[in-house]
Amino acid sequence: MENYEALLATIALTMGVSWASGVNLYATLLVLGVGGLTGNIALPTELVFLQDPMVIGAAGIMYFVEFFADKIPGIDTGWDSIHTFIRIPAGAMLAAGAVGDITPVLEITAGILGGGIAATSHAAKSGTRLLINTSPEPLTNWSASISEDLLVIAGLWTALNHPVIFLILFIVFICFAIWLLPRLWYLIKTVLLKIGRLLGRVS
């Protein structure tokens, strides 16, 4: 029974850190780092480095920058574009670290899955924000950004304290993402085509 619970906890943490990294990497690092440093989170050996004050400080600075960049229409899209090359690899690395030093095969498998999950949550976040940026008022953008930060904190807390509930919600998210992403892509193409026509770039 204990082994079963430990396995569920490891799977939930692996999926949780990769999912959260795709939404807000720096908030994820802060939650894990501060939680580990204060003793509220028992980090796997491979992730203990996250509770180092230097890592927490760097994550805090970047979170501060992202907090404001993520709330400015247009700037947030550029920020998301750049972080495509940061969030996804980081999600893969955190997922590999979350399973601990068991076997190289398991770490690589977790890394591959983690990268895919981070890419999925990143695509859902950045695609939704791109569409929100077509709105002329800034309140929707601010609301979306703050909601994402709270969602990351709540998601990680659930993964750490209630792994079964998190895994159920995670499966729901994956199903929702499978339904959402093709529609997001279609809407984004439609918006870009309209902008292209307005600028005379597309006939």
N, CA and C atoms as a LAMMPS dump frame, in Angstrom:
ITEM: TIMESTEP
0
ITEM: NUMBER OF ATOMS
609
ITEM: BOX BOUNDS ff ff ff
-5.0000000000000000e+02 5.0000000000000000e+02
-5.0000000000000000e+02 5.0000000000000000e+02
-5.0000000000000000e+02 5.0000000000000000e+02
ITEM: ATOMS id mol type element x y z
1 1 1 N 0.83 -1.208 0
2 1 2 C 0 0 0
3 1 3 C 0.867 1.26 0
4 2 1 N 1.901 1.243 0.833
5 2 2 C 2.799 2.403 0.883
6 2 3 C 3.504 2.609 -0.447
7 3 1 N 3.923 1.505 -1.078
8 3 2 C 4.574 1.601 -2.387
9 3 3 C 3.626 2.179 -3.424
10 4 1 N 2.354 1.782 -3.351
11 4 2 C 1.337 2.273 -4.28
12 4 3 C 1.139 3.773 -4.11
13 5 1 N 1.053 4.218 -2.853
14 5 2 C 0.88 5.646 -2.576
15 5 3 C 2.105 6.442 -3.007
16 6 1 N 3.289 5.883 -2.792
17 6 2 C 4.525 6.558 -3.201
18 6 3 C 4.585 6.686 -4.714
19 7 1 N 4.125 5.634 -5.418
20 7 2 C 4.116 5.673 -6.875
21 7 3 C 3.172 6.753 -7.388
22 8 1 N 1.97 6.825 -6.796
23 8 2 C 1.006 7.855 -7.193
24 8 3 C 1.559 9.25 -6.932
25 9 1 N 2.222 9.417 -5.781
26 9 2 C 2.796 10.72 -5.433
27 9 3 C 3.881 11.12 -6.424
28 10 1 N 4.71 10.147 -6.835
29 10 2 C 5.78 10.428 -7.796
30 10 3 C 5.218 10.787 -9.161
31 11 1 N 4.208 10.037 -9.596
32 11 2 C 3.585 10.319 -10.902
33 11 3 C 2.937 11.701 -10.878
34 12 1 N 2.217 12.011 -9.782
35 12 2 C 1.554 13.315 -9.677
36 12 3 C 2.566 14.451 -9.689
37 13 1 N 3.673 14.291 -8.954
38 13 2 C 4.709 15.327 -8.93
39 13 3 C 5.341 15.484 -10.309
40 14 1 N 5.604 14.365 -10.981
41 14 2 C 6.211 14.408 -12.315
42 14 3 C 5.322 15.141 -13.3
43 15 1 N 4.042 14.766 -13.316
44 15 2 C 3.104 15.419 -14.231
45 15 3 C 2.863 16.868 -13.816
46 16 1 N 2.826 17.094 -12.487
47 16 2 C 2.538 18.435 -11.988
48 16 3 C 3.611 19.45 -12.334
49 17 1 N 4.887 19.085 -12.12
50 17 2 C 5.958 20.055 -12.386
51 17 3 C 6.089 20.341 -13.879
52 18 1 N 5.866 19.339 -14.714
53 18 2 C 5.974 19.567 -16.16
54 18 3 C 4.806 20.406 -16.672
55 19 1 N 3.6 20.107 -16.19
56 19 2 C 2.432 20.911 -16.574
57 19 3 C 2.6 22.36 -16.128
58 20 1 N 2.974 22.55 -14.873
59 20 2 C 3.116 23.9 -14.325
60 20 3 C 4.229 24.677 -15.02
61 21 1 N 5.305 23.994 -15.411
62 21 2 C 6.416 24.666 -16.101
63 21 3 C 5.971 25.266 -17.422
64 22 1 N 5.044 24.592 -18.091
65 22 2 C 4.554 25.107 -19.368
66 22 3 C 3.706 26.341 -19.223
67 23 1 N 3.127 26.53 -18.044
68 23 2 C 2.275 27.699 -17.794
69 23 3 C 3.101 28.858 -17.234
70 24 1 N 3.837 28.591 -16.159
71 24 2 C 4.678 29.629 -15.544
72 24 3 C 5.861 28.941 -14.868
73 25 1 N 6.963 28.883 -15.558
74 25 2 C 8.138 28.166 -15.071
75 25 3 C 8.675 28.754 -13.772
76 26 1 N 8.757 30.084 -13.706
77 26 2 C 9.404 30.713 -12.559
78 26 3 C 8.56 30.593 -11.289
79 27 1 N 7.236 30.637 -11.444
80 27 2 C 6.368 30.399 -10.287
81 27 3 C 6.535 28.964 -9.797
82 28 1 N 6.688 28.043 -10.731
83 28 2 C 6.903 26.64 -10.384
84 28 3 C 8.193 26.464 -9.591
85 29 1 N 9.265 27.082 -10.07
86 29 2 C 10.56 26.986 -9.388
87 29 3 C 10.495 27.602 -7.996
88 30 1 N 9.773 28.716 -7.859
89 30 2 C 9.645 29.371 -6.564
90 30 3 C 8.872 28.513 -5.566
91 31 1 N 7.756 27.944 -6.028
92 31 2 C 6.95 27.103 -5.142
93 31 3 C 7.761 25.914 -4.655
94 32 1 N 8.452 25.234 -5.566
95 32 2 C 9.248 24.066 -5.187
96 32 3 C 10.448 24.463 -4.329
97 33 1 N 11.128 25.547 -4.718
98 33 2 C 12.321 25.973 -3.99
99 33 3 C 12.017 26.438 -2.586
100 34 1 N 11.057 27.345 -2.442
101 34 2 C 10.696 27.861 -1.125
102 34 3 C 10.088 26.75 -0.275
103 35 1 N 9.254 25.918 -0.9
104 35 2 C 8.657 24.799 -0.168
105 35 3 C 9.703 23.836 0.354
106 36 1 N 10.716 23.553 -0.477
107 36 2 C 11.791 22.661 -0.051
108 36 3 C 12.657 23.28 1.027
109 37 1 N 12.953 24.575 0.889
110 37 2 C 13.823 25.26 1.845
111 37 3 C 13.175 25.355 3.225
112 38 1 N 11.859 25.563 3.254
113 38 2 C 11.147 25.713 4.526
114 38 3 C 10.723 24.373 5.116
115 39 1 N 10.963 23.296 4.376
116 39 2 C 10.6 21.974 4.882
117 39 3 C 9.165 21.578 4.64
118 40 1 N 8.42 22.385 3.883
119 40 2 C 7.023 22.066 3.59
120 40 3 C 6.88 21.09 2.429
121 41 1 N 7.94 20.946 1.626
122 41 2 C 7.934 20.006 0.504
123 41 3 C 9.182 19.143 0.602
124 42 1 N 8.994 17.842 0.516
125 42 2 C 10.135 16.919 0.499
126 42 3 C 10.524 16.68 -0.955
127 43 1 N 11.509 17.427 -1.421
128 43 2 C 11.923 17.312 -2.817
129 43 3 C 12.733 16.04 -3.041
130 44 1 N 12.554 15.413 -4.21
131 44 2 C 13.427 14.285 -4.553
132 44 3 C 14.886 14.748 -4.59
133 45 1 N 15.792 13.82 -4.4
134 45 2 C 17.221 14.154 -4.368
135 45 3 C 17.65 14.926 -5.602
136 46 1 N 17.096 14.549 -6.749
137 46 2 C 17.481 15.18 -8.008
138 46 3 C 16.998 16.629 -8.121
139 47 1 N 16.064 17.035 -7.252
140 47 2 C 15.528 18.394 -7.319
141 47 3 C 15.888 19.24 -6.1
142 48 1 N 16.715 18.708 -5.22
143 48 2 C 17.088 19.442 -4.006
144 48 3 C 17.778 20.762 -4.333
145 49 1 N 18.454 20.83 -5.465
146 49 2 C 19.152 22.057 -5.843
147 49 3 C 18.197 23.242 -5.968
148 50 1 N 16.902 22.975 -6.163
149 50 2 C 15.929 24.057 -6.315
150 50 3 C 15.776 24.881 -5.042
151 51 1 N 16.109 24.303 -3.882
152 51 2 C 15.963 25.033 -2.627
153 51 3 C 17.212 25.829 -2.258
154 52 1 N 18.185 25.835 -3.138
155 52 2 C 19.361 26.672 -2.919
156 52 3 C 18.95 28.146 -3.017
157 53 1 N 19.349 28.992 -2.08
158 53 2 C 18.958 30.411 -2.101
159 53 3 C 19.285 31.122 -3.416
160 54 1 N 20.397 30.743 -4.067
161 54 2 C 20.747 31.388 -5.336
162 54 3 C 19.73 31.047 -6.418
163 55 1 N 19.286 29.784 -6.45
164 55 2 C 18.279 29.373 -7.435
165 55 3 C 16.957 30.067 -7.148
166 56 1 N 16.579 30.116 -5.858
167 56 2 C 15.338 30.796 -5.474
168 56 3 C 15.404 32.276 -5.833
169 57 1 N 16.557 32.899 -5.585
170 57 2 C 16.716 34.317 -5.915
171 57 3 C 16.591 34.579 -7.404
172 58 1 N 17.237 33.732 -8.218
173 58 2 C 17.163 33.896 -9.667
174 58 3 C 15.735 33.694 -10.163
175 59 1 N 15.061 32.665 -9.627
176 59 2 C 13.667 32.409 -10.018
177 59 3 C 12.77 33.568 -9.602
178 60 1 N 13.055 34.144 -8.416
179 60 2 C 12.265 35.272 -7.938
180 60 3 C 12.412 36.496 -8.838
181 61 1 N 13.634 36.77 -9.261
182 61 2 C 13.871 37.909 -10.162
183 61 3 C 13.138 37.716 -11.485
184 62 1 N 13.256 36.518 -12.044
185 62 2 C 12.606 36.247 -13.327
186 62 3 C 11.08 36.244 -13.192
187 63 1 N 10.591 35.768 -12.047
188 63 2 C 9.143 35.807 -11.83
189 63 3 C 8.668 37.254 -11.752
190 64 1 N 9.451 38.114 -11.101
191 64 2 C 9.107 39.534 -10.998
192 64 3 C 9.026 40.166 -12.389
193 65 1 N 10.008 39.851 -13.246
194 65 2 C 9.998 40.381 -14.615
195 65 3 C 8.793 39.848 -15.383
196 66 1 N 8.552 38.532 -15.262
197 66 2 C 7.44 37.928 -16.006
198 66 3 C 6.095 38.441 -15.502
199 67 1 N 6.005 38.736 -14.206
200 67 2 C 4.747 39.209 -13.634
201 67 3 C 4.244 40.435 -14.382
202 68 1 N 5.152 41.334 -14.754
203 68 2 C 4.752 42.542 -15.459
204 68 3 C 4.714 42.337 -16.974
205 69 1 N 5.704 41.621 -17.509
206 69 2 C 5.73 41.39 -18.96
207 69 3 C 4.508 40.615 -19.417
208 70 1 N 4.029 39.716 -18.553
209 70 2 C 2.92 38.841 -18.905
210 70 3 C 1.576 39.558 -18.925
211 71 1 N 1.556 40.8 -18.473
212 71 2 C 0.296 41.531 -18.384
213 71 3 C 0.188 42.659 -19.404
214 72 1 N 1.175 42.774 -20.272
215 72 2 C 1.156 43.813 -21.306
216 72 3 C 0.845 43.152 -22.652
217 73 1 N -0.312 43.46 -23.248
218 73 2 C -0.667 42.852 -24.534
219 73 3 C 0.43 43.061 -25.574
220 74 1 N 0.793 42.015 -26.266
221 74 2 C 1.855 42.075 -27.263
222 74 3 C 3.184 41.668 -26.655
223 75 1 N 3.555 42.303 -25.555
224 75 2 C 4.788 41.926 -24.857
225 75 3 C 4.683 40.486 -24.352
226 76 1 N 3.492 40.133 -23.842
227 76 2 C 3.318 38.782 -23.309
228 76 3 C 3.454 37.717 -24.397
229 77 1 N 3.01 38.051 -25.613
230 77 2 C 3.135 37.103 -26.715
231 77 3 C 4.598 36.906 -27.094
232 78 1 N 5.359 38.002 -27.12
233 78 2 C 6.788 37.893 -27.385
234 78 3 C 7.496 37.103 -26.297
235 79 1 N 7.098 37.352 -25.048
236 79 2 C 7.672 36.638 -23.906
237 79 3 C 7.386 35.136 -24.007
238 80 1 N 6.136 34.803 -24.356
239 80 2 C 5.765 33.39 -24.515
240 80 3 C 6.55 32.741 -25.647
241 81 1 N 6.753 33.489 -26.727
242 81 2 C 7.487 32.936 -27.873
243 81 3 C 8.918 32.576 -27.487
244 82 1 N 9.576 33.492 -26.784
245 82 2 C 10.946 33.238 -26.327
246 82 3 C 10.979 32.043 -25.379
247 83 1 N 9.971 31.961 -24.499
248 83 2 C 9.967 30.916 -23.475
249 83 3 C 9.526 29.545 -23.991
250 84 1 N 9.178 29.486 -25.266
251 84 2 C 8.965 28.168 -25.874
252 84 3 C 10.239 27.339 -25.756
253 85 1 N 11.38 28.015 -25.854
254 85 2 C 12.678 27.332 -25.814
255 85 3 C 13.229 27.186 -24.389
256 86 1 N 12.461 27.658 -23.408
257 86 2 C 12.894 27.567 -22.012
258 86 3 C 11.95 26.682 -21.205
259 87 1 N 10.654 26.934 -21.313
260 87 2 C 9.681 26.194 -20.502
261 87 3 C 9.656 24.705 -20.826
262 88 1 N 9.712 24.376 -22.113
263 88 2 C 9.593 22.963 -22.502
264 88 3 C 10.8 22.142 -22.049
265 89 1 N 12.058 22.581 -22.34
266 89 2 C 13.205 21.823 -21.809
267 89 3 C 13.22 21.774 -20.285
268 90 1 N 12.829 22.893 -19.635
269 90 2 C 12.804 22.914 -18.171
270 90 3 C 11.77 21.932 -17.639
271 91 1 N 10.619 21.854 -18.296
272 91 2 C 9.598 20.895 -17.897
273 91 3 C 10.097 19.469 -18.001
274 92 1 N 10.854 19.184 -19.071
275 92 2 C 11.429 17.85 -19.247
276 92 3 C 12.447 17.54 -18.151
277 93 1 N 13.291 18.521 -17.824
278 93 2 C 14.318 18.316 -16.791
279 93 3 C 13.7 18.131 -15.407
280 94 1 N 12.686 18.93 -15.09
281 94 2 C 12.039 18.804 -13.791
282 94 3 C 11.309 17.474 -13.663
283 95 1 N 10.677 17.041 -14.754
284 95 2 C 9.977 15.753 -14.728
285 95 3 C 10.962 14.612 -14.519
286 96 1 N 12.104 14.675 -15.198
287 96 2 C 13.129 13.635 -15.034
288 96 3 C 13.653 13.64 -13.603
289 97 1 N 13.827 14.823 -13.019
290 97 2 C 14.309 14.914 -11.653
291 97 3 C 13.288 14.458 -10.634
292 98 1 N 11.996 14.625 -10.955
293 98 2 C 10.937 14.278 -10.011
294 98 3 C 10.854 12.777 -9.748
295 99 1 N 11.267 11.956 -10.726
296 99 2 C 11.196 10.501 -10.522
297 99 3 C 12.373 9.998 -9.694
298 100 1 N 13.375 10.861 -9.497
299 100 2 C 14.532 10.457 -8.699
300 100 3 C 15.512 9.623 -9.506
301 101 1 N 16.599 9.29 -8.866
302 101 2 C 17.66 8.523 -9.529
303 101 3 C 17.376 7.021 -9.385
304 102 1 N 16.423 6.519 -10.19
305 102 2 C 16.044 5.108 -10.131
306 102 3 C 16.755 4.334 -11.23
307 103 1 N 16.346 4.581 -12.461
308 103 2 C 17.043 3.998 -13.61
309 103 3 C 17.122 5.061 -14.695
310 104 1 N 18.168 5.031 -15.514
311 104 2 C 18.272 6.003 -16.614
312 104 3 C 17.081 5.922 -17.566
313 105 1 N 16.567 4.714 -17.787
314 105 2 C 15.432 4.536 -18.706
315 105 3 C 14.211 5.283 -18.183
316 106 1 N 13.949 5.159 -16.875
317 106 2 C 12.797 5.827 -16.284
318 106 3 C 12.962 7.338 -16.321
319 107 1 N 14.168 7.819 -16.072
320 107 2 C 14.423 9.26 -16.125
321 107 3 C 14.218 9.811 -17.525
322 108 1 N 14.718 9.093 -18.523
323 108 2 C 14.561 9.538 -19.911
324 108 3 C 13.088 9.519 -20.307
325 109 1 N 12.38 8.459 -19.897
326 109 2 C 10.949 8.365 -20.203
327 109 3 C 10.182 9.519 -19.574
328 110 1 N 10.495 9.802 -18.304
329 110 2 C 9.839 10.912 -17.614
330 110 3 C 10.165 12.242 -18.29
331 111 1 N 11.416 12.387 -18.738
332 111 2 C 11.818 13.615 -19.422
333 111 3 C 11.064 13.824 -20.723
334 112 1 N 10.904 12.744 -21.48
335 112 2 C 10.168 12.833 -22.747
336 112 3 C 8.711 13.215 -22.501
337 113 1 N 8.078 12.509 -21.544
338 113 2 C 6.688 12.819 -21.21
339 113 3 C 6.56 14.228 -20.655
340 114 1 N 7.514 14.6 -19.794
341 114 2 C 7.477 15.933 -19.204
342 114 3 C 7.595 17.034 -20.245
343 115 1 N 8.476 16.832 -21.211
344 115 2 C 8.614 17.811 -22.286
345 115 3 C 7.338 17.941 -23.097
346 116 1 N 6.691 16.813 -23.362
347 116 2 C 5.435 16.839 -24.12
348 116 3 C 4.323 17.53 -23.351
349 117 1 N 4.254 17.263 -22.048
350 117 2 C 3.226 17.895 -21.215
351 117 3 C 3.471 19.392 -21.096
352 118 1 N 4.729 19.78 -20.883
353 118 2 C 5.062 21.201 -20.816
354 118 3 C 4.724 21.903 -22.129
355 119 1 N 4.995 21.241 -23.241
356 119 2 C 4.674 21.817 -24.549
357 119 3 C 3.169 22 -24.711
358 120 1 N 2.403 21.029 -24.212
359 120 2 C 0.939 21.11 -24.321
360 120 3 C 0.379 22.265 -23.504
361 121 1 N 0.794 22.362 -22.242
362 121 2 C 0.284 23.451 -21.402
363 121 3 C 0.79 24.808 -21.887
364 122 1 N 2.02 24.855 -22.398
365 122 2 C 2.564 26.099 -22.943
366 122 3 C 1.781 26.531 -24.178
367 123 1 N 1.467 25.594 -25.053
368 123 2 C 0.711 25.91 -26.269
369 123 3 C -0.695 26.401 -25.922
370 124 1 N -1.328 25.754 -24.936
371 124 2 C -2.667 26.17 -24.522
372 124 3 C -2.633 27.58 -23.936
373 125 1 N -1.629 27.844 -23.097
374 125 2 C -1.504 29.172 -22.478
375 125 3 C -1.202 30.251 -23.511
376 126 1 N -0.163 30.034 -24.329
377 126 2 C 0.259 31.065 -25.275
378 126 3 C -0.782 31.288 -26.368
379 127 1 N -1.44 30.218 -26.809
380 127 2 C -2.476 30.369 -27.831
381 127 3 C -3.673 31.142 -27.315
382 128 1 N -4.084 30.831 -26.091
383 128 2 C -5.214 31.542 -25.482
384 128 3 C -4.877 33.01 -25.277
385 129 1 N -3.656 33.285 -24.816
386 129 2 C -3.262 34.673 -24.579
387 129 3 C -3.163 35.462 -25.882
388 130 1 N -2.752 34.804 -26.957
389 130 2 C -2.68 35.482 -28.249
390 130 3 C -4.065 35.933 -28.698
391 131 1 N -5.057 35.079 -28.47
392 131 2 C -6.429 35.448 -28.825
393 131 3 C -6.957 36.546 -27.913
394 132 1 N -6.619 36.455 -26.622
395 132 2 C -7.059 37.485 -25.678
396 132 3 C -6.495 38.849 -26.065
397 133 1 N -5.302 38.855 -26.644
398 133 2 C -4.665 40.117 -27.028
399 133 3 C -5.393 40.835 -28.156
400 134 1 N -6.316 40.135 -28.817
401 134 2 C -7.101 40.802 -29.862
402 134 3 C -8.19 41.679 -29.245
403 135 1 N -8.423 41.509 -27.932
404 135 2 C -9.394 42.344 -27.232
405 135 3 C -8.778 43.709 -26.953
406 136 1 N -9.537 44.792 -27.147
407 136 2 C -8.959 46.136 -26.966
408 136 3 C -8.747 46.533 -25.513
409 137 1 N -9.392 45.838 -24.561
410 137 2 C -9.25 46.248 -23.158
411 137 3 C -8.237 45.351 -22.43
412 138 1 N -7.507 45.936 -21.474
413 138 2 C -6.413 45.205 -20.816
414 138 3 C -6.837 44.312 -19.651
415 139 1 N -8.077 44.486 -19.155
416 139 2 C -8.489 43.777 -17.951
417 139 3 C -8.502 42.265 -18.157
418 140 1 N -8.928 41.822 -19.343
419 140 2 C -8.954 40.389 -19.622
420 140 3 C -7.551 39.813 -19.566
421 141 1 N -6.582 40.572 -20.071
422 141 2 C -5.192 40.129 -20.071
423 141 3 C -4.67 39.99 -18.65
424 142 1 N -4.95 40.979 -17.811
425 142 2 C -4.514 40.934 -16.408
426 142 3 C -5.175 39.765 -15.683
427 143 1 N -6.482 39.596 -15.91
428 143 2 C -7.22 38.516 -15.25
429 143 3 C -6.655 37.159 -15.631
430 144 1 N -6.354 36.986 -16.917
431 144 2 C -5.808 35.711 -17.396
432 144 3 C -4.45 35.442 -16.769
433 145 1 N -3.597 36.458 -16.699
434 145 2 C -2.253 36.291 -16.15
435 145 3 C -2.287 35.916 -14.672
436 146 1 N -3.096 36.642 -13.897
437 146 2 C -3.189 36.353 -12.461
438 146 3 C -3.803 34.976 -12.238
439 147 1 N -4.806 34.629 -13.053
440 147 2 C -5.434 33.304 -12.932
441 147 3 C -4.435 32.191 -13.209
442 148 1 N -3.552 32.406 -14.171
443 148 2 C -2.533 31.397 -14.488
444 148 3 C -1.573 31.195 -13.315
445 149 1 N -1.173 32.299 -12.682
446 149 2 C -0.273 32.194 -11.527
447 149 3 C -0.938 31.41 -10.39
448 150 1 N -2.186 31.739 -10.113
449 150 2 C -2.915 31.049 -9.051
450 150 3 C -3.144 29.586 -9.4
451 151 1 N -3.374 29.319 -10.687
452 151 2 C -3.604 27.947 -11.133
453 151 3 C -2.36 27.087 -10.93
454 152 1 N -1.187 27.667 -11.209
455 152 2 C 0.074 26.939 -11.01
456 152 3 C 0.264 26.6 -9.537
457 153 1 N 0.045 27.582 -8.656
458 153 2 C 0.214 27.346 -7.217
459 153 3 C -0.778 26.295 -6.727
460 154 1 N -2.044 26.427 -7.14
461 154 2 C -3.07 25.479 -6.706
462 154 3 C -2.805 24.087 -7.268
463 155 1 N -2.348 24.028 -8.526
464 155 2 C -2.075 22.741 -9.15
465 155 3 C -0.936 22.003 -8.474
466 156 1 N 0.14 22.719 -8.169
467 156 2 C 1.271 22.093 -7.483
468 156 3 C 0.894 21.664 -6.072
469 157 1 N 0.114 22.492 -5.378
470 157 2 C -0.327 22.129 -4.028
471 157 3 C -1.162 20.851 -4.073
472 158 1 N -2.04 20.762 -5.064
473 158 2 C -2.877 19.564 -5.194
474 158 3 C -2.035 18.349 -5.535
475 159 1 N -1.078 18.517 -6.444
476 159 2 C -0.215 17.388 -6.832
477 159 3 C 0.576 16.868 -5.633
478 160 1 N 1 17.763 -4.754
479 160 2 C 1.822 17.375 -3.605
480 160 3 C 0.995 16.81 -2.449
481 161 1 N -0.222 17.305 -2.283
482 161 2 C -1.033 16.923 -1.126
483 161 3 C -2.171 15.958 -1.444
484 162 1 N -2.656 16.004 -2.676
485 162 2 C -3.763 15.126 -3.077
486 162 3 C -3.484 14.583 -4.481
487 163 1 N -2.506 13.692 -4.599
488 163 2 C -2.07 13.226 -5.923
489 163 3 C -3.17 12.589 -6.756
490 164 1 N -4.084 11.846 -6.134
491 164 2 C -5.151 11.192 -6.897
492 164 3 C -6.066 12.235 -7.535
493 165 1 N -6.446 13.248 -6.75
494 165 2 C -7.296 14.323 -7.283
495 165 3 C -6.574 15.042 -8.413
496 166 1 N -5.278 15.317 -8.21
497 166 2 C -4.531 16.002 -9.262
498 166 3 C -4.503 15.178 -10.538
499 167 1 N -4.249 13.888 -10.427
500 167 2 C -4.155 13.039 -11.619
501 167 3 C -5.482 12.98 -12.361
502 168 1 N -6.586 12.986 -11.631
503 168 2 C -7.902 13.028 -12.283
504 168 3 C -8.066 14.34 -13.046
505 169 1 N -7.729 15.446 -12.383
506 169 2 C -7.821 16.761 -13.036
507 169 3 C -6.844 16.863 -14.205
508 170 1 N -5.696 16.226 -14.06
509 170 2 C -4.696 16.245 -15.125
510 170 3 C -5.226 15.532 -16.372
511 171 1 N -5.884 14.4 -16.185
512 171 2 C -6.472 13.672 -17.317
513 171 3 C -7.538 14.526 -17.992
514 172 1 N -8.335 15.233 -17.165
515 172 2 C -9.341 16.143 -17.718
516 172 3 C -8.672 17.232 -18.549
517 173 1 N -7.552 17.777 -18.046
518 173 2 C -6.817 18.812 -18.782
519 173 3 C -6.317 18.291 -20.121
520 174 1 N -5.751 17.088 -20.135
521 174 2 C -5.235 16.512 -21.382
522 174 3 C -6.356 16.345 -22.399
523 175 1 N -7.499 15.836 -21.947
524 175 2 C -8.647 15.674 -22.849
525 175 3 C -9.116 17.029 -23.378
526 176 1 N -9.146 18.018 -22.478
527 176 2 C -9.553 19.368 -22.874
528 176 3 C -8.559 19.964 -23.865
529 177 1 N -7.268 19.742 -23.628
530 177 2 C -6.233 20.276 -24.523
531 177 3 C -6.335 19.65 -25.909
532 178 1 N -6.613 18.348 -25.963
533 178 2 C -6.779 17.669 -27.252
534 178 3 C -7.932 18.288 -28.028
535 179 1 N -8.988 18.653 -27.309
536 179 2 C -10.136 19.3 -27.96
537 179 3 C -9.835 20.759 -28.306
538 180 1 N -9.113 21.452 -27.416
539 180 2 C -8.917 22.897 -27.555
540 180 3 C -7.874 23.3 -28.581
541 181 1 N -6.716 22.641 -28.583
542 181 2 C -5.583 23.125 -29.376
543 181 3 C -5.876 23.239 -30.874
544 182 1 N -6.53 22.25 -31.51
545 182 2 C -6.848 22.439 -32.942
546 182 3 C -7.752 23.638 -33.183
547 183 1 N -8.688 23.892 -32.284
548 183 2 C -9.592 25.039 -32.426
549 183 3 C -8.848 26.353 -32.194
550 184 1 N -7.943 26.348 -31.236
551 184 2 C -7.119 27.536 -31.018
552 184 3 C -6.303 27.869 -32.257
553 185 1 N -5.689 26.842 -32.844
554 185 2 C -4.871 27.034 -34.037
555 185 3 C -5.698 27.607 -35.178
556 186 1 N -6.923 27.1 -35.344
557 186 2 C -7.811 27.596 -36.404
558 186 3 C -8.179 29.058 -36.162
559 187 1 N -8.509 29.395 -34.899
560 187 2 C -8.874 30.774 -34.578
561 187 3 C -7.695 31.723 -34.756
562 188 1 N -6.508 31.272 -34.346
563 188 2 C -5.319 32.107 -34.505
564 188 3 C -5.033 32.363 -35.981
565 189 1 N -5.137 31.329 -36.828
566 189 2 C -4.936 31.509 -38.274
567 189 3 C -5.954 32.485 -38.839
568 190 1 N -7.207 32.388 -38.372
569 190 2 C -8.251 33.298 -38.856
570 190 3 C -7.934 34.743 -38.491
571 191 1 N -7.504 34.951 -37.235
572 191 2 C -7.156 36.305 -36.778
573 191 3 C -5.966 36.847 -37.566
574 192 1 N -4.936 36.021 -37.772
575 192 2 C -3.753 36.469 -38.51
576 192 3 C -4.094 36.804 -39.959
577 193 1 N -4.995 36.018 -40.558
578 193 2 C -5.414 36.305 -41.928
579 193 3 C -6.155 37.639 -42.008
580 194 1 N -7.007 37.91 -41.023
581 194 2 C -7.739 39.179 -41.006
582 194 3 C -6.779 40.357 -40.845
583 195 1 N -5.795 40.18 -39.956
584 195 2 C -4.794 41.237 -39.78
585 195 3 C -3.995 41.434 -41.054
586 196 1 N -3.646 40.323 -41.713
587 196 2 C -2.913 40.401 -42.971
588 196 3 C -3.69 41.129 -44.041
589 197 1 N -4.997 40.903 -44.11
590 197 2 C -5.835 41.59 -45.097
591 197 3 C -5.924 43.082 -44.797
592 198 1 N -6.036 43.41 -43.497
593 198 2 C -6.106 44.818 -43.109
594 198 3 C -4.826 45.558 -43.479
595 199 1 N -3.7 44.857 -43.354
596 199 2 C -2.406 45.475 -43.68
597 199 3 C -2.06 45.35 -45.157
598 200 1 N -2.915 44.687 -45.907
599 200 2 C -2.673 44.515 -47.329
600 200 3 C -1.631 43.468 -47.649
601 201 1 N -1.289 42.628 -46.693
602 201 2 C -0.28 41.587 -46.898
603 201 3 C -0.885 40.331 -47.495
604 202 1 N -2.193 40.132 -47.262
605 202 2 C -2.87 38.941 -47.762
606 202 3 C -4.042 39.388 -48.625
607 203 1 N -4.191 38.767 -49.774
608 203 2 C -5.275 39.167 -50.678
609 203 3 C -6.55 38.397 -50.356
